[in-house]
């Protein structure tokens, strides 16, 4: 793992866990900015960002459990609930506000 060279004070298992976690997380915001600057296909970029973000809710706990579960204890169910709270819930709330309360969206924007 590349992080192993950064510090010898962190155990190797933790380095592997960090590598898996970073690899599982989507980098959509950065890709959307690059697509915008490059005058790329923005609808495609936004759709791919949406797909990778929604998939991360399920794949992050699954891949972490499968890839690192033998090195460190991983509670996939708790991780899934955490990702739902941090990723999926805000997306659902934002979409609902945008759809059903446009005046609130206009005030926030």
KEKE-3310 file (N, C-alpha, C; in steps of 0.2 Angstrom, whole numbers, plus 5000, padded with zeros to 4 digits):
npx = (5004:5003:5002:5009:5022:5022:5021:5028:5022:5009:5000:5002:4990:4980:4985:4981:4967:4964:4968:4959:4947:4948:4949:4936:4928:4918:4924:4917:4914:4926:4928:4917:4920:4932:4927:4918:4927:4935:4925:4917:4905:4893:4880:4882:4893:4888:4878:4886:4892:4882:4878:4890:4890:4878:4881:4892:4886:4883:4894:4905:4904:4904:4915:4925:4923:4926:4939:4947:4942:4948:4960:4957:4943:4928:4913:4901:4887:4885:4893:4887:4875:4880:4886:4874:4868:4877:4878:4867:4855:4856:4856:4843:4835:4839:4835:4821:4817:4820:4811:4798:4798:4801:4802:4810:4822:4825:4828:4838:4848)
npy = (4994:5011:5021:5016:5020:5033:5034:5026:5024:5020:5005:4991:4985:4995:5004:4997:4997:5010:5013:5005:5011:5024:5021:5016:5026:5038:5050:5061:5075:5082:5076:5081:5095:5095:5090:5100:5111:5106:5107:5096:5082:5087:5082:5068:5067:5071:5061:5050:5053:5053:5039:5033:5038:5033:5019:5018:5018:5004:4997:5001:4997:4983:4980:4984:4975:4963:4964:4969:4964:4952:4957:4968:4970:4972:4980:4978:4981:4992:5001:5002:5008:5020:5026:5027:5037:5048:5050:5045:5050:5064:5067:5062:5070:5083:5082:5080:5092:5101:5096:5097:5108:5121:5135:5135:5130:5140:5150:5145:5144)
npz = (5000:4996:5006:5016:5016:5021:5035:5048:5060:5060:5059:5047:5043:5045:5036:5024:5026:5025:5012:5005:5008:5003:4990:4987:4988:4978:4967:4962:4962:4958:4946:4939:4939:4931:4919:4916:4914:4903:4894:4892:4891:4900:4905:4904:4913:4925:4927:4928:4940:4948:4948:4952:4965:4971:4970:4978:4991:4993:4989:4996:5010:5007:4999:5008:5019:5012:5007:5018:5029:5035:5041:5050:5061:5053:5053:5043:5042:5050:5044:5032:5036:5041:5029:5022:5030:5028:5015:5006:5012:5013:4999:4995:5003:4998:4985:4987:4993:4982:4972:4978:4986:4979:4982:4994:4990:4981:4990:4998:4988)
capx = (5000:5007:5002:5014:5029:5021:5023:5029:5018:5002:5000:5001:4983:4977:4986:4977:4960:4964:4968:4952:4942:4949:4948:4929:4924:4918:4927:4913:4914:4932:4927:4913:4924:4937:4923:4916:4933:4937:4919:4915:4898:4891:4875:4885:4897:4883:4875:4891:4894:4876:4878:4895:4889:4873:4884:4896:4882:4883:4900:4910:4904:4905:4922:4929:4923:4929:4946:4951:4939:4953:4965:4954:4936:4924:4905:4898:4880:4886:4896:4882:4870:4884:4886:4867:4866:4881:4878:4861:4850:4857:4854:4836:4832:4840:4830:4814:4817:4820:4805:4792:4798:4806:4804:4815:4828:4827:4830:4845:4853)
capy = (5000:5017:5024:5013:5024:5039:5034:5019:5023:5017:4998:4990:4984:5001:5007:4994:4999:5017:5012:5002:5016:5029:5018:5014:5032:5041:5057:5064:5082:5083:5074:5086:5101:5094:5089:5107:5115:5103:5107:5089:5081:5088:5077:5061:5067:5071:5054:5045:5055:5050:5032:5030:5039:5028:5012:5018:5016:4997:4994:5003:4992:4976:4979:4985:4969:4957:4966:4971:4960:4947:4961:4971:4969:4977:4979:4980:4984:4998:5005:5004:5013:5027:5029:5030:5043:5053:5051:5044:5054:5071:5067:5061:5076:5088:5080:5081:5099:5103:5094:5099:5115:5125:5141:5134:5129:5147:5154:5143:5146)
capz = (5000:4996:5012:5021:5016:5024:5042:5051:5067:5058:5058:5040:5042:5045:5029:5019:5027:5022:5004:5002:5009:4998:4983:4986:4988:4972:4966:4957:4961:4955:4939:4936:4937:4925:4913:4914:4911:4897:4889:4891:4891:4907:4907:4905:4919:4931:4927:4930:4947:4952:4948:4957:4972:4973:4970:4984:4997:4994:4987:5001:5015:5004:4997:5014:5022:5008:5006:5024:5035:5038:5044:5055:5061:5050:5054:5036:5043:5053:5039:5027:5039:5041:5022:5020:5033:5026:5007:5003:5016:5010:4992:4995:5006:4993:4979:4989:4993:4975:4969:4982:4989:4975:4986:4999:4986:4979:4996:4999:4982)
cpx = (5004:5007:5007:5021:5028:5023:5023:5025:5012:5003:4999:4993:4979:4978:4982:4970:4959:4964:4962:4947:4942:4947:4940:4925:4924:4921:4923:4913:4920:4931:4922:4916:4929:4933:4920:4922:4935:4931:4917:4907:4896:4885:4878:4889:4893:4880:4880:4892:4888:4876:4884:4894:4883:4876:4888:4893:4883:4890:4905:4910:4906:4912:4927:4929:4926:4937:4950:4948:4943:4958:4963:4946:4932:4916:4902:4891:4881:4889:4891:4877:4874:4884:4879:4866:4871:4881:4871:4856:4850:4854:4846:4833:4833:4835:4823:4813:4816:4814:4799:4792:4803:4807:4809:4822:4830:4830:4837:4850:4854)
cpy = (5006:5021:5022:5017:5031:5039:5027:5018:5020:5009:4996:4988:4990:5005:5004:4996:5006:5017:5010:5007:5022:5027:5017:5021:5036:5048:5061:5072:5085:5082:5079:5093:5100:5093:5096:5111:5113:5104:5100:5088:5081:5083:5070:5061:5067:5064:5049:5046:5052:5043:5030:5032:5034:5021:5012:5016:5008:4994:4995:4998:4985:4975:4980:4978:4963:4958:4966:4967:4955:4951:4964:4970:4974:4975:4982:4983:4991:5003:5007:5009:5020:5030:5031:5036:5049:5055:5051:5049:5061:5072:5067:5068:5082:5088:5082:5088:5103:5102:5097:5105:5119:5132:5141:5134:5136:5151:5152:5145:5153)
cpz = (5000:5002:5017:5021:5019:5031:5044:5058:5066:5056:5050:5039:5042:5038:5024:5020:5024:5014:5001:5003:5004:4991:4982:4986:4981:4972:4961:4956:4957:4947:4935:4934:4931:4919:4911:4911:4904:4892:4887:4891:4898:4909:4909:4912:4925:4932:4930:4938:4951:4953:4953:4964:4975:4974:4976:4990:4998:4993:4993:5007:5013:5003:5003:5018:5019:5008:5012:5030:5038:5042:5050:5055:5058:5051:5048:5037:5045:5048:5034:5030:5039:5034:5020:5023:5030:5019:5005:5006:5013:5003:4992:4998:5001:4987:4981:4990:4986:4972:4972:4985:4985:4978:4991:4996:4983:4984:4998:4994:4982)
residu = (UNK:UNK:UNK:UNK:UNK:UNK:UNK:UNK:UNK:UNK:UNK:UNK:UNK:UNK:UNK:UNK:UNK:UNK:UNK:UNK:UNK:UNK:UNK:UNK:UNK:UNK:UNK:UNK:UNK:UNK:UNK:UNK:UNK:UNK:UNK:UNK:UNK:UNK:UNK:UNK:UNK:UNK:UNK:UNK:UNK:UNK:UNK:UNK:UNK:UNK:UNK:UNK:UNK:UNK:UNK:UNK:UNK:UNK:UNK:UNK:UNK:UNK:UNK:UNK:UNK:UNK:UNK:UNK:UNK:UNK:UNK:UNK:UNK:UNK:UNK:UNK:UNK:UNK:UNK:UNK:UNK:UNK:UNK:UNK:UNK:UNK:UNK:UNK:UNK:UNK:UNK:UNK:UNK:UNK:UNK:UNK:UNK:UNK:UNK:UNK:UNK:UNK:UNK:UNK:UNK:UNK:UNK:UNK:UNK)
# end
